[in-house]
Amino acid sequence: MTGLFTPLQIRSVEFKNRIFVSPMCQYSAHNGLVNEWHFTHAATRAVGGSALFIVEATSVSAEGRISRGDAGIWDDMHITPMRTLADTITKNGAIAGIQLAHAGRKASCTRPGKVVTSSNSTKVDGKLSGLVLFLLIQMIRLQKKFLSVILIQLLMIL
């Protein structure tokens, strides 16, 4: 049986052990720029002995972000901070990796835990959006009265 602290070779990359830090969304970037929070977070995991540190879901386009706090690589201004982050990881003993991300149709710029106080996302030119209309039809069809009441209340305040 192979031990957790034994080296691992994958093609030309040799990891000092089998401890890998998975990417974790930090929601702390501003305009996609990683900052001191990211540098400290990565450095402490690398110093702690992990062999690989994978940088959080990093958006390849501003429109494809999961949230406004996502790290990004869609602009040249991201190069220097990302280089600093990679150097921080490697200087502290780990190999740097990155998780590329694009949220597709579900893309949003609302940070988790933030309440949206006003939104016109359910109306398009004064009409219900296709998604809200679809949900309403499904709720009525499935006779989910509780959910139907919530949606009707939502529609009343729009």
Summary of the structure (lengths in Angstrom):
residues: 158
radius of gyration: 21.6
end to end distance: 61.4
largest distance: 64.3
contacts: 409
relative contact order: 0.13
helix: 38%
strand: 20%
